[in-house]
Amino acid sequence: HPYPLPPPPPLPRADVIIISSHSAPEKNINIKWVQPDSDLAALIEAAGEEHNLVRRSNACGALKVLASKDSNKPKLCRTKGLLDVLVKASWDDAVDSDALDARTRAVTTILYLSEPKDNRMIVAKHPQALNVLVKVMQEDTGEARWRASSALATLAKTPGNRGGMGRVDKLATVLGELMVVGQHRKDE
């Protein structure tokens, strides 16, 4: 050949390498947890209620109203037990309308708590928060799905969360399925 051959193309990279090259290094966060006052502790306890779904739903609604106020978001996110209860209420299957209401309200509260930049890493570092948001997106079809996807999008705004989000089971699959469902609706 009169010209030299180009070098061979690089081999495909592993998923882990691609994720790490597009995410900020993970840093440890030091959270100063706050003890809830007696009223908030009662709400947290009611939101964790397993047998009385109406009580759980009402408690999640009250927490949602508290979390909707910007001045409450930093303290609520750092309140001991609150994220655990919200994740638990979101995780349980929506077997009836009360359970669905509780799930929707809990996911909405997680979304509200994810809005301030300083809270995003706290929510994303919770051991089950990202998994429960993916589960809700996969199982629900209404407002809970919309709120869960909004919460994930909000959490992804913080570069330090992206690497961990890339390692969440089924996240890419569920998002891909939702995009396909949305495309089918457009075509119809």
VMD Tcl script that builds the backbone (N, CA, C; Angstrom):
set m [mol new atoms 564]
animate dup $m
set s [atomselect $m all]
$s set {name element resname resid chain x y z} {
  {N N HIS 1 A 0.823 -1.175 0.000}
  {CA C HIS 1 A 0.000 0.000 0.000}
  {C C HIS 1 A 0.868 1.239 0.000}
  {N N PRO 2 A 0.437 2.233 -0.725}
  {CA C PRO 2 A 1.241 3.456 -0.730}
  {C C PRO 2 A 1.107 4.240 0.584}
  {N N TYR 3 A 0.014 4.033 1.307}
  {CA C TYR 3 A -0.197 4.733 2.586}
  {C C TYR 3 A -0.229 3.703 3.704}
  {N N PRO 4 A 0.217 4.082 4.882}
  {CA C PRO 4 A 0.176 3.104 5.986}
  {C C PRO 4 A -1.270 2.835 6.405}
  {N N LEU 5 A -1.517 1.620 6.853}
  {CA C LEU 5 A -2.849 1.254 7.318}
  {C C LEU 5 A -3.139 1.944 8.658}
  {N N PRO 6 A -4.399 2.301 8.877}
  {CA C PRO 6 A -4.722 2.923 10.174}
  {C C PRO 6 A -4.585 1.894 11.292}
  {N N PRO 7 A -4.389 2.389 12.499}
  {CA C PRO 7 A -4.278 1.429 13.610}
  {C C PRO 7 A -5.618 0.748 13.829}
  {N N PRO 8 A -5.587 -0.439 14.404}
  {CA C PRO 8 A -6.859 -1.142 14.658}
  {C C PRO 8 A -7.701 -0.350 15.671}
  {N N PRO 9 A -9.016 -0.484 15.577}
  {CA C PRO 9 A -9.875 0.247 16.531}
  {C C PRO 9 A -9.672 -0.287 17.946}
  {N N PRO 10 A -9.896 0.558 18.934}
  {CA C PRO 10 A -9.730 0.080 20.316}
  {C C PRO 10 A -10.804 -0.962 20.639}
  {N N LEU 11 A -10.464 -1.853 21.532}
  {CA C LEU 11 A -11.407 -2.879 21.952}
  {C C LEU 11 A -12.520 -2.234 22.790}
  {N N PRO 12 A -13.692 -2.838 22.811}
  {CA C PRO 12 A -14.774 -2.278 23.632}
  {C C PRO 12 A -14.377 -2.242 25.114}
  {N N ARG 13 A -14.831 -1.194 25.782}
  {CA C ARG 13 A -14.511 -1.048 27.201}
  {C C ARG 13 A -15.598 -1.713 28.045}
  {N N ALA 14 A -15.197 -2.136 29.213}
  {CA C ALA 14 A -16.143 -2.738 30.151}
  {C C ALA 14 A -17.076 -1.661 30.695}
  {N N ASP 15 A -18.279 -2.058 31.096}
  {CA C ASP 15 A -19.258 -1.107 31.628}
  {C C ASP 15 A -18.706 -0.325 32.809}
  {N N VAL 16 A -17.979 -1.001 33.678}
  {CA C VAL 16 A -17.447 -0.359 34.884}
  {C C VAL 16 A -16.493 0.768 34.507}
  {N N ILE 17 A -15.695 0.560 33.491}
  {CA C ILE 17 A -14.743 1.583 33.050}
  {C C ILE 17 A -15.490 2.780 32.459}
  {N N ILE 18 A -16.515 2.517 31.679}
  {CA C ILE 18 A -17.297 3.604 31.085}
  {C C ILE 18 A -17.979 4.418 32.177}
  {N N ILE 19 A -18.601 3.745 33.148}
  {CA C ILE 19 A -19.286 4.444 34.235}
  {C C ILE 19 A -18.298 5.285 35.027}
  {N N SER 20 A -17.147 4.722 35.362}
  {CA C SER 20 A -16.182 5.472 36.176}
  {C C SER 20 A -15.593 6.653 35.421}
  {N N SER 21 A -15.501 6.562 34.094}
  {CA C SER 21 A -14.946 7.687 33.340}
  {C C SER 21 A -15.941 8.842 33.195}
  {N N HIS 22 A -17.216 8.580 33.460}
  {CA C HIS 22 A -18.230 9.626 33.334}
  {C C HIS 22 A -18.834 10.047 34.668}
  {N N SER 23 A -18.234 9.655 35.763}
  {CA C SER 23 A -18.777 10.043 37.060}
  {C C SER 23 A -17.670 10.627 37.931}
  {N N ALA 24 A -18.074 11.514 38.801}
  {CA C ALA 24 A -17.131 12.130 39.728}
  {C C ALA 24 A -16.702 11.094 40.758}
  {N N PRO 25 A -15.535 11.267 41.315}
  {CA C PRO 25 A -15.120 10.304 42.342}
  {C C PRO 25 A -16.064 10.376 43.541}
  {N N GLU 26 A -16.342 9.209 44.090}
  {CA C GLU 26 A -17.249 9.165 45.232}
  {C C GLU 26 A -16.531 9.710 46.453}
  {N N LYS 27 A -17.248 10.524 47.202}
  {CA C LYS 27 A -16.657 11.049 48.421}
  {C C LYS 27 A -17.571 10.707 49.584}
  {N N ASN 28 A -16.953 10.529 50.717}
  {CA C ASN 28 A -17.725 10.236 51.917}
  {C C ASN 28 A -18.389 11.513 52.402}
  {N N ILE 29 A -19.614 11.359 52.850}
  {CA C ILE 29 A -20.306 12.518 53.378}
  {C C ILE 29 A -20.515 12.306 54.872}
  {N N ASN 30 A -20.323 13.370 55.607}
  {CA C ASN 30 A -20.494 13.306 57.046}
  {C C ASN 30 A -21.849 13.925 57.367}
  {N N ILE 31 A -22.789 13.084 57.752}
  {CA C ILE 31 A -24.150 13.542 58.014}
  {C C ILE 31 A -24.323 13.723 59.508}
  {N N LYS 32 A -24.780 14.891 59.873}
  {CA C LYS 32 A -25.108 15.128 61.276}
  {C C LYS 32 A -26.599 14.837 61.447}
  {N N TRP 33 A -26.888 13.614 61.886}
  {CA C TRP 33 A -28.274 13.193 62.045}
  {C C TRP 33 A -28.929 13.949 63.181}
  {N N VAL 34 A -30.200 14.247 63.006}
  {CA C VAL 34 A -30.976 15.002 63.979}
  {C C VAL 34 A -32.039 14.075 64.567}
  {N N GLN 35 A -32.218 14.165 65.873}
  {CA C GLN 35 A -33.286 13.406 66.519}
  {C C GLN 35 A -34.617 14.104 66.247}
  {N N PRO 36 A -35.661 13.364 65.878}
  {CA C PRO 36 A -36.957 14.005 65.641}
  {C C PRO 36 A -37.593 14.456 66.954}
  {N N ASP 37 A -38.357 15.557 66.882}
  {CA C ASP 37 A -39.112 15.949 68.072}
  {C C ASP 37 A -40.277 14.970 68.245}
  {N N SER 38 A -41.050 15.114 69.295}
  {CA C SER 38 A -42.066 14.105 69.612}
  {C C SER 38 A -43.140 14.004 68.528}
  {N N ASP 39 A -43.563 15.148 67.960}
  {CA C ASP 39 A -44.593 15.109 66.909}
  {C C ASP 39 A -44.072 14.430 65.651}
  {N N LEU 40 A -42.859 14.784 65.263}
  {CA C LEU 40 A -42.268 14.175 64.064}
  {C C LEU 40 A -41.997 12.695 64.289}
  {N N ALA 41 A -41.575 12.340 65.483}
  {CA C ALA 41 A -41.340 10.928 65.799}
  {C C ALA 41 A -42.641 10.134 65.693}
  {N N ALA 42 A -43.754 10.744 66.140}
  {CA C ALA 42 A -45.049 10.068 66.022}
  {C C ALA 42 A -45.436 9.882 64.555}
  {N N LEU 43 A -45.156 10.887 63.721}
  {CA C LEU 43 A -45.434 10.767 62.278}
  {C C LEU 43 A -44.582 9.683 61.637}
  {N N ILE 44 A -43.313 9.637 62.006}
  {CA C ILE 44 A -42.409 8.615 61.459}
  {C C ILE 44 A -42.888 7.223 61.867}
  {N N GLU 45 A -43.308 7.095 63.118}
  {CA C GLU 45 A -43.811 5.804 63.578}
  {C C GLU 45 A -45.084 5.410 62.828}
  {N N ALA 46 A -45.980 6.381 62.617}
  {CA C ALA 46 A -47.227 6.088 61.902}
  {C C ALA 46 A -46.959 5.741 60.439}
  {N N ALA 47 A -45.964 6.384 59.834}
  {CA C ALA 47 A -45.636 6.100 58.433}
  {C C ALA 47 A -45.043 4.695 58.276}
  {N N GLY 48 A -44.512 4.153 59.362}
  {CA C GLY 48 A -43.971 2.795 59.323}
  {C C GLY 48 A -44.987 1.737 59.685}
  {N N GLU 49 A -46.198 2.157 59.943}
  {CA C GLU 49 A -47.287 1.238 60.333}
  {C C GLU 49 A -47.528 0.216 59.223}
  {N N GLU 50 A -47.479 -1.055 59.577}
  {CA C GLU 50 A -47.658 -2.106 58.577}
  {C C GLU 50 A -49.099 -2.558 58.440}
  {N N HIS 51 A -49.865 -2.512 59.529}
  {CA C HIS 51 A -51.188 -3.111 59.518}
  {C C HIS 51 A -52.302 -2.113 59.240}
  {N N ASN 52 A -52.103 -0.856 59.578}
  {CA C ASN 52 A -53.121 0.160 59.359}
  {C C ASN 52 A -52.677 1.056 58.210}
  {N N LEU 53 A -53.075 0.695 57.002}
  {CA C LEU 53 A -52.605 1.410 55.816}
  {C C LEU 53 A -53.180 2.816 55.712}
  {N N VAL 54 A -54.367 3.037 56.271}
  {CA C VAL 54 A -54.943 4.383 56.259}
  {C C VAL 54 A -54.076 5.314 57.104}
  {N N ARG 55 A -53.665 4.813 58.266}
  {CA C ARG 55 A -52.795 5.616 59.140}
  {C C ARG 55 A -51.462 5.891 58.460}
  {N N ARG 56 A -50.904 4.876 57.804}
  {CA C ARG 56 A -49.641 5.056 57.082}
  {C C ARG 56 A -49.800 6.094 55.977}
  {N N SER 57 A -50.880 5.989 55.224}
  {CA C SER 57 A -51.126 6.919 54.130}
  {C C SER 57 A -51.247 8.359 54.635}
  {N N ASN 58 A -52.009 8.539 55.733}
  {CA C ASN 58 A -52.174 9.877 56.298}
  {C C ASN 58 A -50.850 10.441 56.814}
  {N N ALA 59 A -50.040 9.583 57.446}
  {CA C ALA 59 A -48.743 10.029 57.959}
  {C C ALA 59 A -47.808 10.413 56.811}
  {N N CYS 60 A -47.813 9.621 55.745}
  {CA C CYS 60 A -46.980 9.953 54.586}
  {C C CYS 60 A -47.444 11.260 53.949}
  {N N GLY 61 A -48.746 11.494 53.951}
  {CA C GLY 61 A -49.273 12.757 53.432}
  {C C GLY 61 A -48.826 13.936 54.270}
  {N N ALA 62 A -48.831 13.780 55.591}
  {CA C ALA 62 A -48.366 14.853 56.472}
  {C C ALA 62 A -46.872 15.120 56.267}
  {N N LEU 63 A -46.089 14.055 56.110}
  {CA C LEU 63 A -44.657 14.219 55.840}
  {C C LEU 63 A -44.430 14.906 54.502}
  {N N LYS 64 A -45.267 14.583 53.530}
  {CA C LYS 64 A -45.174 15.227 52.215}
  {C C LYS 64 A -45.422 16.730 52.331}
  {N N VAL 65 A -46.434 17.107 53.105}
  {CA C VAL 65 A -46.732 18.532 53.291}
  {C C VAL 65 A -45.566 19.233 53.989}
  {N N LEU 66 A -44.991 18.585 55.011}
  {CA C LEU 66 A -43.832 19.170 55.699}
  {C C LEU 66 A -42.651 19.328 54.735}
  {N N ALA 67 A -42.423 18.315 53.908}
  {CA C ALA 67 A -41.275 18.335 52.992}
  {C C ALA 67 A -41.472 19.302 51.827}
  {N N SER 68 A -42.705 19.714 51.585}
  {CA C SER 68 A -42.936 20.627 50.466}
  {C C SER 68 A -42.445 22.039 50.780}
  {N N LYS 69 A -42.226 22.338 52.039}
  {CA C LYS 69 A -41.738 23.659 52.434}
  {C C LYS 69 A -40.210 23.656 52.388}
  {N N ASP 70 A -39.643 24.584 51.632}
  {CA C ASP 70 A -38.189 24.609 51.408}
  {C C ASP 70 A -37.384 24.677 52.699}
  {N N SER 71 A -37.859 25.414 53.679}
  {CA C SER 71 A -37.078 25.574 54.909}
  {C C SER 71 A -37.007 24.289 55.731}
  {N N ASN 72 A -37.926 23.351 55.510}
  {CA C ASN 72 A -37.927 22.091 56.263}
  {C C ASN 72 A -37.043 21.015 55.642}
  {N N LYS 73 A -36.737 21.137 54.371}
  {CA C LYS 73 A -36.077 20.050 53.638}
  {C C LYS 73 A -34.722 19.639 54.212}
  {N N PRO 74 A -33.826 20.580 54.550}
  {CA C PRO 74 A -32.525 20.131 55.074}
  {C C PRO 74 A -32.637 19.348 56.378}
  {N N LYS 75 A -33.454 19.824 57.306}
  {CA C LYS 75 A -33.579 19.132 58.590}
  {C C LYS 75 A -34.281 17.790 58.427}
  {N N LEU 76 A -35.342 17.747 57.625}
  {CA C LEU 76 A -36.078 16.496 57.450}
  {C C LEU 76 A -35.189 15.415 56.845}
  {N N CYS 77 A -34.370 15.785 55.882}
  {CA C CYS 77 A -33.514 14.798 55.218}
  {C C CYS 77 A -32.515 14.191 56.195}
  {N N ARG 78 A -32.151 14.965 57.220}
  {CA C ARG 78 A -31.165 14.507 58.202}
  {C C ARG 78 A -31.814 13.962 59.480}
  {N N THR 79 A -33.113 13.777 59.458}
  {CA C THR 79 A -33.824 13.268 60.633}
  {C C THR 79 A -33.692 11.754 60.697}
  {N N LYS 80 A -33.272 11.268 61.841}
  {CA C LYS 80 A -33.073 9.821 62.018}
  {C C LYS 80 A -34.365 9.065 61.755}
  {N N GLY 81 A -34.284 8.060 60.912}
  {CA C GLY 81 A -35.403 7.171 60.658}
  {C C GLY 81 A -36.357 7.602 59.568}
  {N N LEU 82 A -36.309 8.859 59.150}
  {CA C LEU 82 A -37.294 9.333 58.172}
  {C C LEU 82 A -37.101 8.683 56.806}
  {N N LEU 83 A -35.886 8.707 56.287}
  {CA C LEU 83 A -35.657 8.092 54.968}
  {C C LEU 83 A -35.955 6.593 55.006}
  {N N ASP 84 A -35.615 5.946 56.113}
  {CA C ASP 84 A -35.897 4.508 56.234}
  {C C ASP 84 A -37.390 4.225 56.112}
  {N N VAL 85 A -38.195 5.036 56.790}
  {CA C VAL 85 A -39.645 4.834 56.769}
  {C C VAL 85 A -40.215 5.146 55.387}
  {N N LEU 86 A -39.708 6.190 54.748}
  {CA C LEU 86 A -40.202 6.532 53.406}
  {C C LEU 86 A -39.876 5.430 52.407}
  {N N VAL 87 A -38.679 4.881 52.515}
  {CA C VAL 87 A -38.290 3.783 51.628}
  {C C VAL 87 A -39.162 2.563 51.884}
  {N N LYS 88 A -39.423 2.273 53.147}
  {CA C LYS 88 A -40.258 1.118 53.492}
  {C C LYS 88 A -41.679 1.297 52.966}
  {N N ALA 89 A -42.244 2.478 53.138}
  {CA C ALA 89 A -43.603 2.740 52.650}
  {C C ALA 89 A -43.661 2.674 51.129}
  {N N SER 90 A -42.591 3.063 50.468}
  {CA C SER 90 A -42.541 3.007 49.002}
  {C C SER 90 A -42.319 1.587 48.515}
  {N N TRP 91 A -41.608 0.791 49.296}
  {CA C TRP 91 A -41.248 -0.573 48.883}
  {C C TRP 91 A -42.438 -1.513 48.905}
  {N N ASP 92 A -43.304 -1.369 49.893}
  {CA C ASP 92 A -44.433 -2.293 50.027}
  {C C ASP 92 A -45.345 -2.206 48.814}
  {N N ASP 93 A -45.858 -3.349 48.406}
  {CA C ASP 93 A -46.703 -3.409 47.217}
  {C C ASP 93 A -47.992 -2.620 47.415}
  {N N ALA 94 A -48.443 -1.996 46.353}
  {CA C ALA 94 A -49.678 -1.216 46.383}
  {C C ALA 94 A -50.860 -2.167 46.181}
  {N N VAL 95 A -51.255 -2.837 47.266}
  {CA C VAL 95 A -52.295 -3.858 47.168}
  {C C VAL 95 A -53.696 -3.264 47.086}
  {N N ASP 96 A -53.885 -2.063 47.593}
  {CA C ASP 96 A -55.183 -1.392 47.496}
  {C C ASP 96 A -54.961 0.112 47.397}
  {N N SER 97 A -56.044 0.870 47.393}
  {CA C SER 97 A -55.905 2.312 47.174}
  {C C SER 97 A -55.168 2.997 48.319}
  {N N ASP 98 A -55.335 2.526 49.554}
  {CA C ASP 98 A -54.612 3.139 50.674}
  {C C ASP 98 A -53.113 2.892 50.564}
  {N N ALA 99 A -52.738 1.675 50.186}
  {CA C ALA 99 A -51.323 1.362 50.018}
  {C C ALA 99 A -50.731 2.158 48.857}
  {N N LEU 100 A -51.502 2.320 47.788}
  {CA C LEU 100 A -51.034 3.110 46.652}
  {C C LEU 100 A -50.886 4.576 47.044}
  {N N ASP 101 A -51.831 5.100 47.809}
  {CA C ASP 101 A -51.721 6.480 48.286}
  {C C ASP 101 A -50.479 6.653 49.151}
  {N N ALA 102 A -50.252 5.710 50.064}
  {CA C ALA 102 A -49.078 5.792 50.933}
  {C C ALA 102 A -47.797 5.761 50.102}
  {N N ARG 103 A -47.753 4.866 49.112}
  {CA C ARG 103 A -46.564 4.766 48.261}
  {C C ARG 103 A -46.350 6.057 47.480}
  {N N THR 104 A -47.402 6.584 46.893}
  {CA C THR 104 A -47.287 7.803 46.106}
  {C C THR 104 A -46.827 8.968 46.974}
  {N N ARG 105 A -47.389 9.080 48.158}
  {CA C ARG 105 A -47.016 10.175 49.060}
  {C C ARG 105 A -45.583 10.019 49.555}
  {N N ALA 106 A -45.160 8.794 49.826}
  {CA C ALA 106 A -43.786 8.559 50.286}
  {C C ALA 106 A -42.785 8.892 49.183}
  {N N VAL 107 A -43.087 8.477 47.955}
  {CA C VAL 107 A -42.187 8.765 46.837}
  {C C VAL 107 A -42.144 10.273 46.567}
  {N N THR 108 A -43.279 10.934 46.678}
  {CA C THR 108 A -43.311 12.387 46.492}
  {C C THR 108 A -42.466 13.071 47.563}
  {N N THR 109 A -42.524 12.569 48.789}
  {CA C THR 109 A -41.701 13.138 49.866}
  {C C THR 109 A -40.217 12.938 49.559}
  {N N ILE 110 A -39.849 11.778 49.046}
  {CA C ILE 110 A -38.449 11.541 48.658}
  {C C ILE 110 A -38.045 12.534 47.567}
  {N N LEU 111 A -38.939 12.779 46.611}
  {CA C LEU 111 A -38.657 13.768 45.564}
  {C C LEU 111 A -38.427 15.141 46.174}
  {N N TYR 112 A -39.304 15.566 47.067}
  {CA C TYR 112 A -39.160 16.886 47.685}
  {C C TYR 112 A -37.852 16.993 48.473}
  {N N LEU 113 A -37.499 15.925 49.188}
  {CA C LEU 113 A -36.258 15.950 49.958}
  {C C LEU 113 A -35.021 15.933 49.058}
  {N N SER 114 A -35.166 15.492 47.814}
  {CA C SER 114 A -34.037 15.429 46.875}
  {C C SER 114 A -33.767 16.756 46.181}
  {N N GLU 115 A -34.653 17.703 46.314}
  {CA C GLU 115 A -34.515 18.951 45.565}
  {C C GLU 115 A -33.316 19.807 45.992}
  {N N PRO 116 A -33.067 20.038 47.290}
  {CA C PRO 116 A -31.878 20.837 47.651}
  {C C PRO 116 A -30.592 20.085 47.304}
  {N N LYS 117 A -29.628 20.805 46.770}
  {CA C LYS 117 A -28.374 20.167 46.350}
  {C C LYS 117 A -27.692 19.420 47.494}
  {N N ASP 118 A -27.721 19.994 48.687}
  {CA C ASP 118 A -27.037 19.368 49.820}
  {C C ASP 118 A -27.700 18.075 50.267}
  {N N ASN 119 A -28.954 17.874 49.914}
  {CA C ASN 119 A -29.660 16.653 50.321}
  {C C ASN 119 A -29.475 15.500 49.344}
  {N N ARG 120 A -29.102 15.787 48.128}
  {CA C ARG 120 A -29.103 14.753 47.078}
  {C C ARG 120 A -28.184 13.586 47.389}
  {N N MET 121 A -26.994 13.869 47.890}
  {CA C MET 121 A -26.067 12.773 48.189}
  {C C MET 121 A -26.563 11.959 49.379}
  {N N ILE 122 A -27.226 12.622 50.326}
  {CA C ILE 122 A -27.755 11.900 51.483}
  {C C ILE 122 A -28.822 10.906 51.030}
  {N N VAL 123 A -29.724 11.357 50.172}
  {CA C VAL 123 A -30.786 10.464 49.681}
  {C C VAL 123 A -30.179 9.344 48.838}
  {N N ALA 124 A -29.267 9.688 47.927}
  {CA C ALA 124 A -28.694 8.675 47.030}
  {C C ALA 124 A -27.826 7.668 47.774}
  {N N LYS 125 A -27.235 8.061 48.897}
  {CA C LYS 125 A -26.381 7.138 49.653}
  {C C LYS 125 A -27.197 6.210 50.561}
  {N N HIS 126 A -28.482 6.472 50.691}
  {CA C HIS 126 A -29.309 5.553 51.490}
  {C C HIS 126 A -29.254 4.183 50.823}
  {N N PRO 127 A -29.109 3.115 51.599}
  {CA C PRO 127 A -28.882 1.791 51.013}
  {C C PRO 127 A -29.969 1.315 50.032}
  {N N GLN 128 A -31.221 1.736 50.208}
  {CA C GLN 128 A -32.296 1.227 49.350}
  {C C GLN 128 A -33.062 2.304 48.581}
  {N N ALA 129 A -32.711 3.563 48.735}
  {CA C ALA 129 A -33.494 4.636 48.110}
  {C C ALA 129 A -33.533 4.512 46.586}
  {N N LEU 130 A -32.398 4.311 45.962}
  {CA C LEU 130 A -32.371 4.221 44.498}
  {C C LEU 130 A -33.106 2.968 44.021}
  {N N ASN 131 A -32.922 1.870 44.730}
  {CA C ASN 131 A -33.599 0.626 44.344}
  {C C ASN 131 A -35.108 0.751 44.445}
  {N N VAL 132 A -35.597 1.428 45.485}
  {CA C VAL 132 A -37.046 1.547 45.632}
  {C C VAL 132 A -37.622 2.465 44.559}
  {N N LEU 133 A -36.883 3.481 44.157}
  {CA C LEU 133 A -37.366 4.357 43.080}
  {C C LEU 133 A -37.473 3.587 41.765}
  {N N VAL 134 A -36.510 2.723 41.499}
  {CA C VAL 134 A -36.562 1.889 40.296}
  {C C VAL 134 A -37.741 0.918 40.381}
  {N N LYS 135 A -37.961 0.327 41.563}
  {CA C LYS 135 A -39.072 -0.608 41.754}
  {C C LYS 135 A -40.407 0.083 41.505}
  {N N VAL 136 A -40.565 1.292 42.004}
  {CA C VAL 136 A -41.816 2.034 41.810}
  {C C VAL 136 A -42.004 2.366 40.331}
  {N N MET 137 A -40.931 2.768 39.662}
  {CA C MET 137 A -41.042 3.056 38.227}
  {C C MET 137 A -41.443 1.813 37.442}
  {N N GLN 138 A -40.966 0.670 37.859}
  {CA C GLN 138 A -41.248 -0.572 37.153}
  {C C GLN 138 A -42.677 -1.052 37.399}
  {N N GLU 139 A -43.183 -0.895 38.616}
  {CA C GLU 139 A -44.462 -1.484 38.976}
  {C C GLU 139 A -45.648 -0.550 38.781}
  {N N ASP 140 A -45.482 0.727 39.033}
  {CA C ASP 140 A -46.612 1.648 38.983}
  {C C ASP 140 A -46.774 2.236 37.585}
  {N N THR 141 A -47.944 2.815 37.358}
  {CA C THR 141 A -48.199 3.417 36.047}
  {C C THR 141 A -48.607 4.881 36.158}
  {N N GLY 142 A -48.913 5.353 37.335}
  {CA C GLY 142 A -49.457 6.694 37.467}
  {C C GLY 142 A -48.501 7.683 38.098}
  {N N GLU 143 A -49.037 8.422 39.069}
  {CA C GLU 143 A -48.281 9.504 39.686}
  {C C GLU 143 A -47.033 9.014 40.396}
  {N N ALA 144 A -47.095 7.853 41.041}
  {CA C ALA 144 A -45.924 7.340 41.752}
  {C C ALA 144 A -44.758 7.113 40.794}
  {N N ARG 145 A -45.039 6.589 39.601}
  {CA C ARG 145 A -43.983 6.385 38.596}
  {C C ARG 145 A -43.392 7.719 38.171}
  {N N TRP 146 A -44.254 8.676 37.947}
  {CA C TRP 146 A -43.806 10.001 37.522}
  {C C TRP 146 A -42.917 10.636 38.586}
  {N N ARG 147 A -43.334 10.541 39.853}
  {CA C ARG 147 A -42.554 11.134 40.949}
  {C C ARG 147 A -41.227 10.397 41.140}
  {N N ALA 148 A -41.246 9.079 40.998}
  {CA C ALA 148 A -40.010 8.305 41.156}
  {C C ALA 148 A -39.004 8.650 40.062}
  {N N SER 149 A -39.476 8.771 38.832}
  {CA C SER 149 A -38.554 9.127 37.744}
  {C C SER 149 A -38.051 10.560 37.913}
  {N N SER 150 A -38.898 11.447 38.425}
  {CA C SER 150 A -38.459 12.823 38.698}
  {C C SER 150 A -37.408 12.852 39.798}
  {N N ALA 151 A -37.599 12.027 40.814}
  {CA C ALA 151 A -36.620 11.960 41.902}
  {C C ALA 151 A -35.277 11.448 41.393}
  {N N LEU 152 A -35.301 10.411 40.553}
  {CA C LEU 152 A -34.043 9.895 39.991}
  {C C LEU 152 A -33.356 10.938 39.116}
  {N N ALA 153 A -34.135 11.659 38.325}
  {CA C ALA 153 A -33.552 12.711 37.485}
  {C C ALA 153 A -32.941 13.812 38.344}
  {N N THR 154 A -33.607 14.148 39.425}
  {CA C THR 154 A -33.091 15.182 40.332}
  {C C THR 154 A -31.808 14.710 40.997}
  {N N LEU 155 A -31.783 13.467 41.458}
  {CA C LEU 155 A -30.581 12.933 42.100}
  {C C LEU 155 A -29.411 12.857 41.121}
  {N N ALA 156 A -29.701 12.622 39.838}
  {CA C ALA 156 A -28.638 12.505 38.827}
  {C C ALA 156 A -27.999 13.850 38.502}
  {N N LYS 157 A -28.602 14.944 38.938}
  {CA C LYS 157 A -28.003 16.263 38.698}
  {C C LYS 157 A -26.695 16.435 39.451}
  {N N THR 158 A -26.522 15.698 40.538}
  {CA C THR 158 A -25.293 15.786 41.329}
  {C C THR 158 A -24.286 14.779 40.792}
  {N N PRO 159 A -23.134 15.264 40.278}
  {CA C PRO 159 A -22.164 14.351 39.664}
  {C C PRO 159 A -21.720 13.210 40.586}
  {N N GLY 160 A -21.627 13.440 41.873}
  {CA C GLY 160 A -21.193 12.397 42.801}
  {C C GLY 160 A -22.162 11.239 42.919}
  {N N ASN 161 A -23.395 11.427 42.474}
  {CA C ASN 161 A -24.401 10.349 42.555}
  {C C ASN 161 A -24.417 9.459 41.322}
  {N N ARG 162 A -23.879 9.925 40.235}
  {CA C ARG 162 A -24.045 9.226 38.952}
  {C C ARG 162 A -23.389 7.857 38.918}
  {N N GLY 163 A -22.226 7.722 39.523}
  {CA C GLY 163 A -21.547 6.425 39.520}
  {C C GLY 163 A -22.367 5.377 40.250}
  {N N GLY 164 A -22.887 5.746 41.414}
  {CA C GLY 164 A -23.723 4.825 42.170}
  {C C GLY 164 A -25.010 4.498 41.439}
  {N N MET 165 A -25.562 5.477 40.749}
  {CA C MET 165 A -26.790 5.243 39.994}
  {C C MET 165 A -26.538 4.302 38.826}
  {N N GLY 166 A -25.359 4.374 38.244}
  {CA C GLY 166 A -25.025 3.493 37.131}
  {C C GLY 166 A -24.925 2.037 37.551}
  {N N ARG 167 A -24.736 1.803 38.843}
  {CA C ARG 167 A -24.610 0.434 39.348}
  {C C ARG 167 A -25.914 -0.110 39.934}
  {N N VAL 168 A -26.990 0.638 39.840}
  {CA C VAL 168 A -28.272 0.172 40.384}
  {C C VAL 168 A -28.874 -0.857 39.434}
  {N N ASP 169 A -29.238 -2.011 39.991}
  {CA C ASP 169 A -29.829 -3.070 39.180}
  {C C ASP 169 A -31.091 -2.577 38.478}
  {N N LYS 170 A -31.215 -2.906 37.227}
  {CA C LYS 170 A -32.412 -2.676 36.412}
  {C C LYS 170 A -32.706 -1.208 36.087}
  {N N LEU 171 A -31.894 -0.263 36.537}
  {CA C LEU 171 A -32.209 1.141 36.259}
  {C C LEU 171 A -32.238 1.414 34.761}
  {N N ALA 172 A -31.190 1.026 34.051}
  {CA C ALA 172 A -31.142 1.281 32.609}
  {C C ALA 172 A -32.238 0.510 31.878}
  {N N THR 173 A -32.503 -0.709 32.305}
  {CA C THR 173 A -33.546 -1.526 31.673}
  {C C THR 173 A -34.920 -0.883 31.836}
  {N N VAL 174 A -35.234 -0.456 33.060}
  {CA C VAL 174 A -36.545 0.143 33.326}
  {C C VAL 174 A -36.694 1.459 32.565}
  {N N LEU 175 A -35.654 2.267 32.555}
  {CA C LEU 175 A -35.726 3.534 31.801}
  {C C LEU 175 A -35.910 3.266 30.309}
  {N N GLY 176 A -35.206 2.256 29.789}
  {CA C GLY 176 A -35.364 1.904 28.381}
  {C C GLY 176 A -36.769 1.437 28.063}
  {N N GLU 177 A -37.345 0.621 28.966}
  {CA C GLU 177 A -38.717 0.154 28.745}
  {C C GLU 177 A -39.707 1.310 28.775}
  {N N LEU 178 A -39.498 2.260 29.675}
  {CA C LEU 178 A -40.395 3.419 29.742}
  {C C LEU 178 A -40.297 4.264 28.476}
  {N N MET 179 A -39.099 4.366 27.932}
  {CA C MET 179 A -38.934 5.134 26.691}
  {C C MET 179 A -39.644 4.438 25.536}
  {N N VAL 180 A -39.574 3.118 25.490}
  {CA C VAL 180 A -40.249 2.360 24.436}
  {C C VAL 180 A -41.755 2.504 24.574}
  {N N VAL 181 A -42.270 2.414 25.815}
  {CA C VAL 181 A -43.701 2.580 26.046}
  {C C VAL 181 A -44.137 3.970 25.598}
  {N N GLY 182 A -43.352 4.981 25.936}
  {CA C GLY 182 A -43.664 6.345 25.510}
  {C C GLY 182 A -43.642 6.486 24.003}
  {N N GLN 183 A -42.720 5.802 23.331}
  {CA C GLN 183 A -42.646 5.867 21.877}
  {C C GLN 183 A -43.844 5.191 21.237}
  {N N HIS 184 A -44.293 4.052 21.798}
  {CA C HIS 184 A -45.481 3.367 21.269}
  {C C HIS 184 A -46.705 4.252 21.377}
  {N N ARG 185 A -46.838 4.993 22.475}
  {CA C ARG 185 A -47.980 5.882 22.649}
  {C C ARG 185 A -47.967 7.003 21.603}
  {N N LYS 186 A -46.766 7.503 21.298}
  {CA C LYS 186 A -46.654 8.555 20.284}
  {C C LYS 186 A -47.091 8.057 18.917}
  {N N ASP 187 A -46.691 6.808 18.611}
  {CA C ASP 187 A -46.982 6.245 17.302}
  {C C ASP 187 A -48.466 5.972 17.094}
  {N N GLU 188 A -49.203 5.733 18.193}
  {CA C GLU 188 A -50.607 5.346 18.073}
  {C C GLU 188 A -51.504 6.495 17.744}
}
mol reanalyze $m
mol bondsrecalc $m
mol representation Tube
mol addrep $m
